[in-house]
């Protein structure tokens, strides 16, 4: 994504406008705006006239003065620091402004994430990826994000091969790893454990999941995905209807997501789960207290008006052997259900992994070639979002844009066989 695309996307987000409204605001046709937002390598891409660029900047200066410097670092103010250092432990650290700033930095990262540009702003820095619970996507995504900014990664996975298996405390582990690494990503099966780890170090710590607690980076990439999908559809996140389906009791991804989406205005949430897997009452009450509409349901027929359907799998590893009742095939989201119940422009999401086996009560694989399925765009968005997290926490977000240079290898135009069908071209 070039500077022109970053400017336009940032302007639309900060001014809270759809493409159609924004095009009218700057006095151009929607079609012209669409060509300015296309990827550089698109045959229909057009450079924005200098007069239009200046007008956009003038509008931002008038209505959003904090957005006029597109490479300015707001490191100290955006992700609040714990008393002992800069960490990302919870989505509660964000307000609407800090969220939009992180998304702006993620937009800047897009050409690197799409393998058109490289940056070395984290050259010499070492990331410790400490996953005391199994992970594939999150661990590799964090590692890839750090490497694409020029850093290097040291991985460890599971308790068996860690010093904790010998009785070492989280505090001791944190103090030791602090001497080895410049950033630390931690996943742990116990809620609150990552915050305990972070309290013993001044090195940036990122929570990659703490039991049934939170998964803040997943929620960030999910909201970023929703914004990008809605931009393509000419919709705003404010006032959206979001349906969360599945294991809402133990699913830490939805715990973080609903809190982050509550930063937007006039949201409607439909929470679909059997009685045994409902969202924790404290979270439901907190979101409702912010003035949002929250409806609890036990049937997928309630998805009819949803703009986004976010499915989750059963978190058997966190249920402690508790019996899960009432979760059967009536909670399977497949093509027949989507065609029968959902809106034509619904966005289908899932944090993955999903259970793709025949008969599984999850997001069905028979939707895999449906362009409404955003799960692979969702995982791709994890790279620029996690790059942005590292850049902000480590104070290099202002350096990224001017540090970029062209890649020397030839990446594939589409990384998956179905990308031409499933990916939006904007």
N, C-alpha and C positions, 0 to 999 in steps of 0.2 A: 504494500500500500504506500503510495507516494504522499508527499506533503499536502498536495491538493486534496486527496481523499481523506487524509487525517483531519484537515481543516474543516471540510464539509461535514463529516460525520460528527466531529466534536461540536460544531455549531448546532446541528440538528438536535443533538442530545441535550446540550446546555440550554437551548431555547425551547426544548420540549415540543418539537414540531415533527410531523410526518414529512415525507419527501414532498408530497403534493402541496402541503401548506408552506413548507420552506421555499419551494420553487416559486410559489406565488409571492411570498414575502420579498424575495430578491429580484422579482420581475423577470423570471425566465420560464420557459416551458418545462414541464416535468420530464419530457424526453431529453432535453438538453442536460438537465441535472443528472439523469441516469447515465448519460455518456461520460460525464465528469467523474462519476463514482465507479466506473468500470475498472477492472484490473488493467495495468499498463500494457500487458501483452494482448489485450483484446483488440480485434480489428476495428471495433466500434468506439474505442476509447478516444476522448477528445480533451485537449487541454482547456482549462477554464480561462476565459478572457481575463486579463489583468484588471480591467474595470470591475468585473464581477467579484474577483478576489478582494479588491479594496473595499467594495461595498459590504461584503460579508464581514470583514474585519471591523468596519465602522459600526455595523449592527452589534457585533460582540462587544465592542468598546462601550457602546451605549447601554446594553442590557446585561452583559456578563463580563465586566472588566477583568475579573480574575482569569478569564480564559484567553486573553489576548496574547500571552507569551507561551508559545506552544512547546517550548523545550524547557520551561522554567521548572526547577525542582521545588517541591513543597514537602520534602522528605520529613521535616520535623513536625509538620502539622497534619499530615494526611492519615497515616496509620499511627495511631497513638502508641507511645512507647510504654512498656512496662517499666517499673522503677529501676530495674537493672539493665535495661537495654531495649532495642527495637525487636519486637516479636510479632508474629501473626498467630494468635491463639483462638480468636473467636470473631464471628461476624459482628458482634456487639461493638467492636472497635471502630466500625464504619458509620459515617453519616452519608447523606446523599452526595455531598460535595467530594468527599474522599473516595467514594465509590466511582463517581464519574471521572475523577482524576486517574484512578487505576485503569479504568477502561480506555481513557485517552492514551495512556502509556502502552496498553495492550495493542491499540490500533497502530501505534508507531512500530511495534514489534512485528506486525504482520508480514512484511517482506522477508524478515529473517525466518519466521516460522514457516513461510511458504518456500524457503530454500532459494530465494532469489538474491538475498543479501546476507552478508556475514558481519558480525561485530565481535570485538575482542575486549570489551569494556571490563570483563571479569577475568581477564588473563592473569594467571597466577593464583587465583582464588580457588579454594577447595571446599566442596560441599560434602558433608557427611549425611548420607541417607540412612537413617536408623529406623528400620521397619521391624518392630517386635511382633508384628501381625502380618500375615500373608498379604501380598500386594503384587500386582503386575502393572496395571495401567498407571496408577498414581506414582509408584516408585520410578518407573521408566520415564513418565512425563516430567517429573521434577528433575530427574537427571538430564534428560534431553534439553529442557529449558535452560539449565545452568550451563551445559556444554555449548549451546548455541550462542551464549554470550561470552564464550572463551574460557570458561572455568573448567575444572576437572572434578570428578565425582568418585567418592569412596562409598561402597554399599555394604550394608549388613542386613540380613533378613532372619527373623525368628529368634526366640529366646534360647534355643538349644545351643547356638553358636555364640552367644553373648556372655559377657561377664556376669550378667544378672542371674544366669543359671548357677553361678557360684556364690550367689548371695549378695552381690554388689548392689548398693542402693541407686535409685535414680539420680540422686544428688551427686554421688561420687562419679557415676557415668558421665553426667553432664559436665562436671569439672574437668574430667580427663579429656573428653572429646573436644572441649573448648580449646585445649592446647594444640589440637591437630587440625581443626577446620575453621573456615571463615563464615560458614552458614551451616545450619543443621535443620534437617527435616525429620520429624519424629512421628511415627505411628505406633500406638500402644493400645492394647485391648481394654485398659481401665480408664474410665471417665475421670478427667482431672489430672491424669498422669503427665500430659505434655506441659501443662501449666506448672506443675511441680518441677519438671525437668528444666523449664525455662527460668525458673526462679534462681537457679544455681549458676547462670552464665550470662555474660554480656554479649555473647555471640548471637546474631539473629536466629531465632528458633521459629519454625513454621509448623503448625499443627496439621498433620496429614491424616487425622482421625484418632479420636480418643474414645474407644469403646462406643457406647451408645450416646456419647456427648455431641461433638460437632465435627464437621469436615468443611472448614471455611473456604479452602481453595476450590473445592468442588462447587460450592454454592456460588462463588464468584464467577467461575466459568459458566455455570448454568444461567445466571442472570445476563452475563455478556452474550451468551448464545441467544437467549430470548430477545434481547435488544436487536441483535443482528437479524434474526428471523423476522421480527416485527418490522424492522426498517425495510426489508424486502417486500413485505406485505402492505406497507403504508400504514402501520399501526403504532401506537404508543404503548409503553408498559403501564403507565398511569391508567388506572381504570380497567386493567385487564382482569379476565376471569381465569384463574389458575386452578386446575384440578390435580391433587396429589393422591396417588393411588397405591395401595399395597400395605407394606409394613411401616406404618407411621409411628409405631411405638418405639422400635429399636433402630429405625433407619436414620442414622446421623446426618445423611445428606439432606433429607427433607427438614430435619430440625434446623439446620443452618439456612436452608433455602427460604423457608417461610419467614424467618426473621429478617433476612436481607430484602426480600420482596416487600416487606412491611414498610420499608423506607420510601416506597412509592406512594402515590395518592390514589385513594378510592379503589383499592384492590378488593376483588371478590375471590374467596378461597372455598373450594369444595374439597372436603377431606373424605376420601372413599376408602373404608377399611372395615373388616368385621369388628365386632365389639372387643375382641381380644387383642387387636392391634391398632387401636385408635391413638391419635396424636396425644402426647402428654398434656394433661389439662392445663398446666401452667403456661405452656406455649400457646395454646388456643386462646386462653384468657388474655395473654399479653398482646397478641395480634388484634383481638377484638377491641381491646382497650385503646388501641391507636386509631379506632374508627373504621376498621375494615370489616367487611361482611364475611363471616365464617359459617359455613354450613357443613355439618357432618352427615355422612350417608353410608349405607352399606350396599349400594347397588350402582353398577356402571351406567345405568340409565340416566344418572345425574350428570353425566359428562356432556350432555347435549349442547349446553351453551358455552362450554369451555374454549378459551383461546389456546391454552396449552394443557396437554395431558402429560403429567410427569409420573411415570410408573416406577415402582421399586420392587425388588425381590424380597422374599422372606429372609430375615437375618437370623438364620438358625444358630449361627455361631455366638449370638449374643442373647439368645432367649433363655439360656441356662437350663435347657431341657424342659422348659415350660410348654405345656400342651397348647397348640395353636388350633383353635376351633373356628369353623365357619369360613375358612379360606379354601375355596374349591375352584372349579372351572368357571364359575360365574364371575371370577375376577381376572380371567384371561382377556387380554386386549389383543384381538386379532383383526384381520381385515374385515371380516363380516361385521364385527362389533363397530368398528370405526365407520364403515359405510352406512350402517343402520342408525347409529346414534350421533356421531360427531359432526361438527361443522366442516364445511368443505375445505377451509383453510386452517384447520387445527394443526398445531405443532406438536409432534409426538417426541417425548424425551425420556431418557432413562440414564441413571448414573453408571450403569454397567458394573460388574458383569450381570448379564441376564441369563436366565435358564432357557436355552434354546432347544432343549430336548422335546421330542413329540409329546404332546399332552401336558407340558409344563404350564402352570398358571402364572404367566408372566407376559411381557411384551413379545408377541409372536414373531417368528422369523418370516411369516408369510407377508409381512409388511416391508421386507427389506428393500424392495425396489419401488417403494412408494415415496415420492419426493417430500411428503409431509413428515417422514421419519428423519429426525435431525440428530440421531445419536452419534453418527460419525463426524458430523460437523461439530457437534458438542465436544467430542474427545479431541478433535483438532484444535478447538479453541482453548483447550487446557494449556497448550504450549505458550501462546502469546500472553495469556493471563498469568501463568506462573513465571514467565520471564519478567513481566511487569512487577510482580511481587518481589522477586529478587532485586530488580533494579532499584525499586523504591526503598526497600529495607537496607540496601547496601549503598545508597546514595549516588547511583550513577545514572538515574533516569534522565538527567539533563544531557548526558553525553552520548546516548545511544544513536540518535538520528545522525549526528555529524560523524559518528565513528563507522558508519556502514560503508561497505564496498561490495562490488559484485562477486558472486560466487564464481569459482573457477571450474567447477564440475557441471555436468549437464543433468539437472534433476528432471524427473518425468513430469510432463504437463499435468497428468492426473495420476495420483498415487494409487488409486483403486480402480478396478474395471468399471464400477458403476458411478464414479464421481461425476462424469458428465451429466448423468441423469439426476443425481441427488444433490449436487452442490449448486447453490445460487451463484450467478455470475454478476457480481456487483462491484 
